[in-house]
Amino acid sequence: MKTQNLAKITFGFFLLVLTMGFVAGIIVDSDYETIYPGESKRITLEIENNENFDIEDVSLALNLSCLPFTTIGSSEKDVDDIDEDDNEKVSFNLRASIDITPGDYDIPYILKYVDAEAENNSEALEKTGSFGLRVSAETDLDFVVDVQDNAIVGEEGKISLEIINKGLGEIKSVSVQIFPQGFELLSKDKIFIGTIDADDSDAATFNVIYKTTNPVLSAKVEYKDFDNKDQTETVNLSFKVYTKEEALELGILKRPNYITYLVIGILVVAYIIHRILKKRKRRNRR
C-alpha cells in the first residue's frame, strides 16, 4: 500500500513539474483582429513573463518584409523590463495594403530579452512566433435589370436580374426571389445562383408575360458575405414595356407589308389561273 501511495505521489509531482514546464516561458498574446484593405488599425500585443526570473532590455519587432502590411511609425517597440509573473503591452499601428487579398494572415514577430538574474546578463535571448490577423472585404454589389427579346404588353418575354460584385471578396450561396409587379411569372419565383467572385457578375433569369407598360422588378437577394454572415438586400428596378402600337412606331416591331402580300397573292392566283387555262387548251386540242 505504501509503495502504491508513493507511486501516486511521484506521478503527481511529475505531472505538476510537467505542467509548470508548459506554463513557464515568455508568452506573446494578441486578440484576433479584423482589418479591411487600405485600413489602419492599432494592434496590441501582451508580453507575459512566466519565467522564474525578471527580464530586461525587452524588445518586440514585427517582420513584415514579405507581407502586404506596413506600420505607421516603428515596427519595433522596446520595454525596459518585465518582472517575474508580470506583463507589459505594446502597440503597433498596422496598415493593410489597398490591393491586399482578403483572407487570414500570420504576422511574424521577434522578441528579444535578457535574463536579469543571469551571471552574464549581457547575452540576449530570442523568441520567434506569430499572431493571427484577418483581412476582410466589404461587400459592394450593384444590380441591373436586363430585358431580353421584345418587351411588349400581352406577350411572353424574359427578364434577368444581374448581380455585379464590385467588392474585393467573393459572396456565396446567392439566391434571388422575385415578386412580380406588372407582369406574370411563367417560371419559378426563386433561383439559386451560388458563388459570385470578386469583380464578376451573374444573373437570375425569369420567364414572364408582361401586363403593364411600367412594371417593376422587385426582388430579394440573399447571400453570405466574405465573413460567412447572412445578408439580405432588397432590389426595386423599374423597366419599360411597350404596347404593340408603340413598338410599331419605334420600329421595335416591323409593320406588315400589305402591298407585298397583295402582290404575292395576285401572282399566285395568276399562276393558278394560267395553269388551269393551259390544261383546258390541251383538252380542247384532243
Backbone hydrogen bonds, N-H to C=O, Kabsch-Sander energy under -0.5 kcal/mol:
donor,donor_aa,acceptor,acceptor_aa,energy
5,N,1,M,-2.6
6,L,2,K,-2.6
7,A,3,T,-2.1
8,K,4,Q,-2.3
9,I,5,N,-2.6
10,T,6,L,-2.5
11,F,7,A,-2.5
12,G,8,K,-2.6
13,F,9,I,-2.5
14,F,10,T,-2.2
15,L,11,F,-2.2
16,L,12,G,-2.3
17,V,13,F,-2.5
18,L,14,F,-2.5
19,T,15,L,-2.8
20,M,16,L,-2.6
21,G,17,V,-1.9
22,F,18,L,-1.5
23,V,19,T,-2.1
24,A,20,M,-2.7
27,I,25,G,-0.6
27,I,48,E,-2.3
29,D,27,I,-0.5
29,D,46,E,-2.6
31,D,44,T,-0.5
33,E,31,D,-0.8
33,E,132,G,-0.7
35,I,134,R,-2.8
38,G,96,A,-0.7
38,G,97,S,-0.7
39,E,36,Y,-2.5
41,K,94,L,-3.0
43,I,41,K,-0.6
43,I,92,F,-3.3
44,T,42,R,-0.5
45,L,90,V,-3.1
46,E,29,D,-3.1
47,I,45,L,-0.5
47,I,88,E,-3.4
48,E,27,I,-3.4
48,E,46,E,-0.6
49,N,86,D,-2.9
50,N,25,G,-2.4
50,N,48,E,-1.0
55,I,82,I,-2.4
56,E,114,V,-2.2
57,D,80,D,-2.2
58,V,79,V,-1.6
59,S,112,K,-2.5
60,L,77,K,-2.8
61,A,110,I,-2.3
62,L,75,S,-2.7
63,N,108,P,-2.4
64,L,62,L,-0.8
67,L,64,L,-1.5
69,F,67,L,-1.4
70,T,95,R,-2.3
72,I,93,N,-3.0
73,G,71,T,-1.0
77,K,60,L,-2.7
79,V,58,V,-3.6
82,I,55,I,-2.6
85,D,49,N,-1.9
86,D,49,N,-0.5
86,D,83,D,-1.5
88,E,47,I,-1.9
90,V,45,L,-2.6
92,F,43,I,-2.6
94,L,41,K,-2.9
94,L,92,F,-0.9
95,R,70,T,-3.3
96,A,39,E,-2.3
97,S,68,P,-2.5
100,I,97,S,-1.4
103,G,135,V,-1.8
105,Y,133,L,-3.3
107,I,105,Y,-0.5
107,I,131,F,-3.1
109,Y,129,G,-2.6
110,I,61,A,-2.6
111,L,127,K,-3.6
112,K,59,S,-2.7
112,K,110,I,-0.5
113,Y,125,L,-2.1
114,V,56,E,-2.3
115,D,123,E,-0.5
116,A,54,D,-2.0
116,A,114,V,-0.8
117,E,54,D,-0.5
118,A,115,D,-1.2
121,N,118,A,-0.5
121,N,119,E,-0.8
123,E,120,N,-1.2
124,A,122,S,-0.6
125,L,113,Y,-4.0
127,K,111,L,-2.8
129,G,109,Y,-1.7
131,F,107,I,-1.6
133,L,105,Y,-2.5
134,R,33,E,-2.7
135,V,103,G,-3.4
135,V,133,L,-0.5
136,S,35,I,-2.3
136,S,134,R,-0.7
142,D,164,I,-2.1
144,V,162,E,-2.0
146,D,160,S,-2.7
148,Q,146,D,-0.6
148,Q,158,K,-2.8
152,I,150,N,-1.0
153,V,242,Y,-2.6
154,G,210,Y,-2.7
155,E,152,I,-2.1
157,G,208,V,-2.5
158,K,148,Q,-0.9
159,I,206,F,-2.1
160,S,146,D,-2.7
161,L,204,A,-2.4
162,E,144,V,-3.3
162,E,160,S,-0.7
163,I,202,D,-3.4
164,I,142,D,-3.1
164,I,162,E,-0.6
165,N,163,I,-0.6
165,N,200,D,-2.9
166,K,140,D,-2.7
166,K,164,I,-1.0
167,G,140,D,-0.7
168,L,138,E,-0.6
171,I,196,I,-2.1
172,K,224,K,-2.6
174,V,194,G,-2.9
175,S,222,E,-2.4
176,V,191,I,-2.8
177,Q,220,K,-2.3
178,I,189,D,-3.0
179,F,218,S,-3.3
181,Q,216,V,-0.6
184,E,209,I,-2.7
186,L,207,N,-3.4
187,S,207,N,-1.0
191,I,176,V,-2.7
193,I,174,V,-3.1
193,I,191,I,-0.5
194,G,174,V,-1.7
196,I,171,I,-2.5
199,D,165,N,-1.5
199,D,167,G,-0.6
200,D,165,N,-0.8
200,D,197,D,-0.9
202,D,163,I,-1.7
204,A,161,L,-1.9
206,F,159,I,-2.9
208,V,157,G,-2.7
209,I,184,E,-2.0
210,Y,155,E,-1.8
211,K,182,G,-2.4
212,T,182,G,-1.7
216,V,181,Q,-2.5
217,L,237,L,-3.7
218,S,179,F,-0.7
218,S,216,V,-1.1
219,A,217,L,-0.5
219,A,235,V,-2.6
220,K,177,Q,-2.8
221,V,219,A,-0.5
221,V,233,E,-3.2
222,E,175,S,-2.2
222,E,220,K,-0.6
223,Y,231,Q,-2.2
224,K,172,K,-2.9
225,D,229,K,-2.4
228,N,225,D,-2.3
231,Q,223,Y,-3.1
233,E,221,V,-2.7
235,V,219,A,-3.0
237,L,217,L,-2.2
239,F,215,P,-1.7
241,V,213,T,-2.3
242,Y,151,A,-2.8
247,A,243,T,-2.5
248,L,244,K,-2.1
249,E,245,E,-2.3
250,L,246,E,-2.4
251,G,247,A,-0.5
251,G,248,L,-0.6
252,I,247,A,-1.7
253,L,247,A,-1.8
258,Y,256,P,-1.3
261,Y,257,N,-2.0
262,L,258,Y,-2.6
263,V,259,I,-2.8
264,I,260,T,-2.5
265,G,261,Y,-2.4
266,I,262,L,-2.7
267,L,263,V,-2.5
268,V,264,I,-2.2
269,V,265,G,-2.6
270,A,266,I,-3.0
271,Y,267,L,-2.3
272,I,268,V,-2.2
273,I,269,V,-2.7
274,H,270,A,-2.7
275,R,271,Y,-2.0
276,I,272,I,-2.2
277,L,273,I,-2.8
278,K,274,H,-2.0
279,K,275,R,-1.9
280,R,276,I,-2.0
281,K,277,L,-2.1
282,R,278,K,-1.6
283,R,279,K,-1.9
284,N,280,R,-2.4
285,R,281,K,-1.9
286,R,282,R,-1.3
